[in-house]
Amino acid sequence: MYTIGQTTLGLNMVRTRSNLVVWLQDADKPIDKKNGQKGCFFIQIKEAFMTEKRKCPRYPMSLPVYLPELDAWGQTDNVSLDGCFVSIDKPMGDGFTLDMLIDLPVVGTVSLKVYVQHTRRHPAGMGLQLVTVRFDKNQTYYYNLYARFIKIISQLEEVRGTYLEMVQRGELRILTIPKKNVALNSYKS
């Protein structure tokens, strides 16, 4: 408890998977659930400032996936060397092992074994952990292709970082390809 003038404030904290929510509450004013949190001051700290506990970095990337057992299509929200999060309308319960087809740009479609680590209802999706099956040569080959693809993403991030640094120093400017409707003479070098 903290006292500021005549007001006594309580410090509260709640940690979720991706956020830390901190708030001060006036101890003399109860929380009114109908009309909002009266007497409270909230601070939400996004995951960018939180310590990442995963072993492998996650890269935001939307890739098409298909889960044959569910006859369901989805999109990845992020990918990593050991898993991904898939937005999908028919999430499976935790603990199931599934086959997943994932379309990797430039590479093609690969088949991976995944374990449903957790599910989310809104928006619907599943956190999937990759499972390697050593006695299945094809699955091992597919996983190795996937792993090589993921490792290239970090190299692409380095290239992007160099590009943005050069823009910041004024050596380059960010360019975009014009829409088909925009006249090409609007480009100025």
N, C-alpha and C positions, 0 to 999 in steps of 0.2 A: 504494500500500500504506500502511496505517495500522497502528501498533502500539499496543495497549492492554494494559498489563502484559506478560505473556508471549505474548500472542496477536497474530499478524499478520493483518490483515483486508485483503481486496482489495475495492475498490468497483467494481461492475459496473452497467451501464445498458443497457436495450434499449427502443427506441421502436417501438411498433406504430402502426397508423392511429389508434387511439383511446386508447391508454394509454401511460404511461411506467412501466416496471418498473425499480426500483432495488433492488439487494441488496448486502449485505456478506457476504463469504464468508471463513471461517477458512481461511487459506492452508495450514494443516497438516492439514486434514480434507478429503479429496476428496468430491465430490458423489456420494452413493449413490443411483442412479436407482431401485433396487428399493424402498428404504425411505424415500424422500423426500429432500429437500435438507438433509441434516445439516450443521450448521455454517454455515447461511445464515440471514439475516434479510431478508425481502422487504418492500418497500413498493411498492404499486401506486397510481399517481396517475391518477385517471380523467380523461376528456377534458374535464370541466368546468373543470379547472385548466390545460388545455393551450391553446395558441394555435390558434384556428381559422384554417385556411388557405383555406377555401372563399370564393368571391366573394359568394355569396348565403347568408343564414342558412337553416338547415334547421329545420322545425317538425315535432315528432312528431305524426303524424296517421295514423289507419288508415282508408284509403279503398279501396273495392273497385275492382279493375282486371281487365280481360280483354285477353289478347294473342291476336288471331285466328290469326296464323301458327303459334302453338304450341297453339292450342285449349286455353288454360290460364287459370285464374282465380287471382287472388292478392290481397294486401292491401299497401298502402304502409305502411312503418314510419315514414318521414318524407318530407316534400315541401319543395321549394324552387322558386325562380323558374327555375332552370336544370336541375332534375332531381329524382329521387326514388329511394328504395330500395324495392324490391318483394319481399316474401316470397312465394315461389312454389315449387311442387314440381318444376317442369321448367325450371330455369334454362338459358338459352342461353349459348353461349360468348362471350367478349369480342369486340368488334368488329362485331357484327351490328346492323343497323338494322331496327326492328320498328314496327308500328302498335300503339298502346295505347289502349284505351278506359278512361277513368277517370271514376268517378261522383263529382261534386262536390256536397256537400250544398247544398240550396236551388237551386243552379244547374241541375244535370242532368248527363248524360253527355257528355263531349267526347272527341274523337279527337286523339291527339298522335303525332308521329313521335319515336321514341326510339332512342338508340344505347347498346348494352350496354357500359358503361365497365368494369365488373368484376363478377365472380360470387363468391358465397360458398356453401360446401357445407353447413355446419352452423350455424344452421339455413339451409336453402336459400334463396337469393335473388339479386337482381341490382341493382347500382347503375346507374341509367339516366340518361343525359344527354339533355335535350330537343334536338331538331333542328328548326330552322325551315326550311321550304321556301317560299321567297318567291313562286314562280310558282303555288303552289296556294292560291287564295283561301280555300277552306274551312278548310284547315289553319291558315292565318294567323289566321282568325277564331276557331277553337277555341283556339289558343295565347293569343290576346289575352284570351279569357274566363278561361282558366286563370290567366294572369298577374294579372288583376284579383282573382281569388279569393285567390291567394297574398298579394297586397298587403294584403288585408283582414285576414288572419290576424295581422299585426303590430299592427294597430289593436285587434283583439280581445285580444291579449296586454297592451296598454296598459290596456284596460278592466279586465281581470283583475287587473293590478298595482294599480290604484287601489282595487279592491274589497278586495284583501288588505291594503293599507295601512290602509284604514278599519277593517278587522277588528282589525288589530294595535293601532290607537289606541283601540279599544274603542267606536267609533262604530257599528259593525255587528257582527253575528255571522254565521258561515257557516251557511246553511240548506240543507237537502236535502229533497226530496220524499219523503214516507214511502212504504214499500212498500204494496201493496194490502192485505196482510194486517194491517197495523198500524192500530189505531183512530185516527181523525182527532182524537179528543180528547186524544191524547198531545202535540199541538203546543201549545207555550206561548210566547206572544209577550212 
